[in-house]
Amino acid sequence: MIRRIYDWTMTRASHPNAMWILGLLAFIEASVFPIPPDVLMIPMILARPWAAWRIALVATAGSVAGGCLGYLIGYGFMDLIGQPILEFYGKAQAFDQLAARFNEMGGWAVLVAGVTPFPYKVITIFSGATHLNPALFLGVSIVARSLRFFVLAGLLWKFGAPIKTFIERWLGLLSILFVVLLIGGFYLLKYL
């Protein structure tokens, strides 16, 4: 099934409405869909390098909007469905403690999920369920998703087709390394 979805996505890269499809894909990926918009962005940018920044902007806007939907899903369904289940099992306090811990570091979780291949939708929904500060969530989502999509667009714009193989193979590892270095740098600044 995933392969069929991937193939469908790849054929949409050359469609006349590819930008709209990209925006929609980025939107639904941020809240429920398993295929990241990168798989559509890459062939779109390779076909039209002059539009790389516009393509990245569409992916960013769609993804952040979808992240807000994910936040609302977590916020609404946790109160409606999740909380009664937790109360039934006597775990409401355990979730409250987890939510408090998450919200202490929630901005970092959104940043990591927004930049790395970790499923962003998991953090968007959990951020809503734990009532992470919405302004913090939105601000960090904009930064993280912009960073992810504009770096991808920049690499493809600068290096073209040869970078595609490199991106597909190493971008996940490199983005995780970037986040580790970023967090390590902030840690050093705070404690040294």
C-alpha positions in Angstrom: 0.0 0.0 0.0 2.8 2.5 0.9 4.5 1.7 -2.5 1.2 2.6 -4.3 0.9 5.8 -2.4 4.6 6.7 -3.1 4.1 5.9 -6.9 0.9 8.1 -7.0 2.8 10.9 -5.3 5.7 10.7 -7.8 3.4 10.9 -10.8 1.9 14.1 -9.3 5.2 15.9 -9.5 4.8 16.8 -13.1 1.0 17.5 -12.9 -0.1 21.1 -13.8 -1.5 21.5 -10.3 1.6 20.1 -8.6 1.9 23.1 -6.2 -1.6 22.6 -4.9 -1.0 18.9 -4.6 2.2 19.6 -2.7 0.4 22.0 -0.3 -2.3 19.5 0.3 0.2 16.6 0.8 2.2 18.7 3.2 -1.0 19.7 5.1 -2.3 16.1 5.5 1.2 14.7 6.2 1.6 17.0 9.2 -1.5 15.5 10.9 -2.4 12.1 9.5 -0.7 11.0 6.3 2.4 8.7 6.2 4.2 10.0 3.1 6.4 13.1 3.6 6.1 16.0 1.1 9.8 15.6 0.4 9.0 12.8 -2.1 7.0 15.3 -4.2 9.3 18.3 -3.6 12.4 16.6 -4.9 11.2 15.8 -8.5 9.3 19.2 -8.6 12.5 21.1 -7.8 14.7 19.0 -10.1 12.2 19.7 -12.9 11.9 23.4 -12.1 15.0 24.6 -10.1 14.0 28.2 -10.7 10.9 27.6 -8.5 12.7 25.9 -5.6 12.0 28.6 -3.1 8.3 28.9 -4.0 8.0 25.1 -3.7 9.7 25.2 -0.3 7.3 28.0 0.8 4.3 26.0 -0.3 5.5 22.9 1.6 6.2 24.9 4.7 2.9 26.7 4.7 1.0 23.5 4.1 2.9 21.6 6.7 2.5 24.3 9.4 -1.2 24.6 8.7 -1.5 20.8 8.9 0.5 20.8 12.1 -2.1 23.2 13.5 -4.8 20.7 12.5 -2.8 18.0 14.3 -2.6 20.2 17.4 -6.4 20.7 17.3 -7.0 16.9 16.9 -4.9 16.3 20.0 -6.5 19.1 21.9 -10.1 18.1 21.0 -9.9 14.4 21.1 -7.9 14.1 24.2 -10.6 15.9 26.2 -13.4 14.1 24.4 -12.1 10.6 24.2 -8.6 10.2 25.8 -9.3 11.7 29.2 -12.4 9.5 30.0 -10.3 6.4 29.1 -7.4 7.5 31.3 -9.8 8.2 34.2 -11.5 4.8 33.7 -8.1 3.1 34.1 -7.0 5.5 36.9 -4.1 7.0 34.8 -5.3 10.6 34.5 -2.6 11.8 37.0 0.1 9.8 35.1 -0.9 11.6 31.9 -0.9 15.0 33.6 2.6 14.3 34.9 3.8 13.3 31.4 2.1 16.4 29.9 3.9 18.7 32.4 7.3 17.1 31.6 6.6 17.3 27.8 5.6 20.9 28.1 8.8 21.8 29.8 10.7 20.5 26.7 7.9 20.7 24.2 9.5 23.3 22.0 12.5 21.1 21.5 10.3 18.1 20.7 8.5 20.2 18.0 11.8 21.4 16.6 13.3 17.9 16.5 10.2 16.4 14.9 9.9 19.3 12.5 13.5 19.0 11.2 14.2 15.3 11.3 12.4 12.3 9.7 10.7 11.6 13.0 6.9 11.7 12.3 6.0 15.4 12.8 2.3 14.4 13.1 3.0 12.5 16.3 4.3 15.6 18.0 1.6 17.9 16.6 -1.1 15.7 18.0 0.7 15.1 21.3 1.3 18.9 21.6 -2.4 19.5 21.4 -3.2 16.7 23.8 -0.8 18.1 26.4 -2.0 21.7 25.8 1.5 22.9 24.8 1.5 26.7 24.5 0.0 27.3 21.1 2.2 30.3 20.3 5.3 28.3 21.1 4.0 25.4 19.0 3.3 27.6 16.1 6.5 29.6 16.3 8.8 26.5 16.6 6.8 24.7 13.8 7.4 27.6 11.4 11.1 27.6 12.2 11.5 23.8 12.0 9.5 23.2 8.9 11.1 26.2 7.1 14.5 24.9 8.0 13.7 21.4 6.7 12.1 22.4 3.4 14.3 25.4 2.6 17.5 23.4 3.2 16.2 20.6 1.0 15.2 23.2 -1.7 18.6 24.9 -1.4 20.5 21.7 -1.8 18.5 20.7 -4.9 18.7 24.1 -6.4 22.5 24.3 -5.9 23.5 20.8 -6.8 20.6 19.5 -8.9 20.1 15.8 -9.7 23.4 14.5 -8.2 22.3 15.6 -4.7 19.0 13.6 -5.0 20.8 10.3 -4.2 22.7 11.8 -1.4 19.5 13.4 0.1 17.6 10.2 -0.1 20.4 8.2 1.5 21.7 10.6 4.2 19.3 13.5 4.9 17.7 11.7 7.8 21.0 11.0 9.5 22.3 14.5 8.8 19.2 16.2 10.1 19.5 14.1 13.3 23.1 15.1 13.6 22.2 18.7 13.1 19.6 18.6 15.9 22.1 16.9 18.3 24.7 19.6 17.5 22.1 22.3 17.9 20.9 21.0 21.3 24.5 20.4 22.4 25.4 24.0 21.5 22.5 25.4 23.5 23.4 23.1 26.4 27.0 24.3 26.4 25.9 27.9 26.3 23.6 27.4 29.2 25.9 25.4 31.5 29.3 26.8 30.7 
